[in-house]
Amino acid sequence: MIRMFVRHSVADFATWKSHYDEFDAARQGLGVRAAAFFRGATDASEVTVWHDFDTLEAAQAFVDAPQLAAVMQAAGVSGEPQIWFTERDLPA
């Protein structure tokens, strides 16, 4: 399992959340298996999201999906998001 983390700023959290929720079916179609988001405790315009994928390739394809870029723009994401990928280290 690959977990992708994304951190970005948004113009308005309520607007961002509305677009995020509306994009749920598309996210699943793009390979997201589980997800959660968090709003900054001291800055409500700071959002951190994690998404789980079966493979790193699926996660990278999600990042490159044109429909993701479109929804992020419509949701009011500002600046370049910070994106990083992790892999759970399971006991042998």
Sequence and secondary structure as in RCSB ss.txt:
>XXXX:A:sequence
MIRMFVRHSVADFATWKSHYDEFDAARQGLGVRAAAFFRGATDASEVTVWHDFDTLEAAQAFVDAPQLAAVMQAA
GVSGEPQIWFTERDLPA
>XXXX:A:secstr
 EEEEEEEEES HHHHHHHHHHTHHHHHHTT  EEEEEE SS TTEEEEEEEESSHHHHHHHHH HHHHHHHHHT
TEEEEEEEEEEE     
